[in-house]
């Protein structure tokens, strides 16, 4: 079974193999994490977002509206 968490605006923690949210306030924990914007932490293999206040920890980390849009291992925007 593959878990998928699709939520509009989660507050707290989103935990599944694939996580997707419009606006995140908290933690995303999974293999693939995607959000449009938010504040908190993304922890997974692939993390992607347009805007984020906080860190991403994983193999591929993308914050499109950042000084460094792509960094491996850890990426942060504040």
C-alpha atoms as one frame of an Amber mdcrd trajectory, in Angstrom:
protein
   0.000   0.000   0.000   1.272   3.462  -0.912   0.077   6.293   1.302  -0.682
   9.698  -0.148  -1.586  12.724   1.962  -3.271  15.514   0.016  -4.417  18.393
   2.186  -5.236  22.040   1.418  -3.739  23.746   4.477  -2.396  21.332   7.104
  -1.292  22.579  10.504   0.911  20.172  12.400   2.369  17.113  10.695   1.728
  15.482   7.334   3.237  11.972   7.129   2.935   9.614   4.149   5.031   8.324
   1.247   3.797  11.259  -0.911   2.727  14.527   0.755   1.169  17.488  -1.025
  -0.282  20.680   0.425  -1.261  24.104  -0.844  -0.001  25.844   2.311   2.012
  24.096   5.034   2.335  25.143   8.673   4.388  22.442  10.393   6.190  19.295
   9.241   6.044  17.177   6.087   7.657  13.760   6.512   7.733  11.378   3.539
   9.620  10.201   0.465   8.248  13.063  -1.685   7.024  16.334  -0.153   5.462
  19.163  -2.129   3.858  22.439  -1.080   3.173  25.814  -2.644   4.176  27.889
   0.388   4.400  27.764   4.128   6.591  27.666   7.177   8.009  24.598   8.819
  10.204  21.657   7.878  10.210  19.270   4.922  12.053  16.003   5.597  12.209
  13.444   2.762  14.076  12.196  -0.295  12.602  14.888  -2.604  11.317  18.202
  -1.193   9.865  20.923  -3.390   8.115  24.239  -2.765   7.627  27.694  -4.251
   8.227  29.567  -0.947   9.203  28.224   2.471  10.272  29.702   5.805  12.356
  26.926   7.285  14.628  24.055   6.291  14.350  21.185   3.843  16.364  18.048
   4.593  16.739  15.403   1.878  18.568  14.299  -1.268  16.869  16.838  -3.578
  15.683  20.138  -2.058  14.023  22.814  -4.194  12.803  26.225  -3.006  11.986
  28.064  -6.248  11.820  31.573  -4.729  15.133  31.430  -2.874  18.716  32.647
  -3.278  19.681  29.006  -3.822  16.736  27.295  -5.595  18.356  23.818  -5.466
  20.669  22.328  -2.865  21.310  18.684  -1.956  21.181  17.482   1.677  19.863
  20.730   3.243  18.263  23.926   1.929  16.841  26.827   3.957  14.916  30.025
   3.349  13.785  32.629   5.879
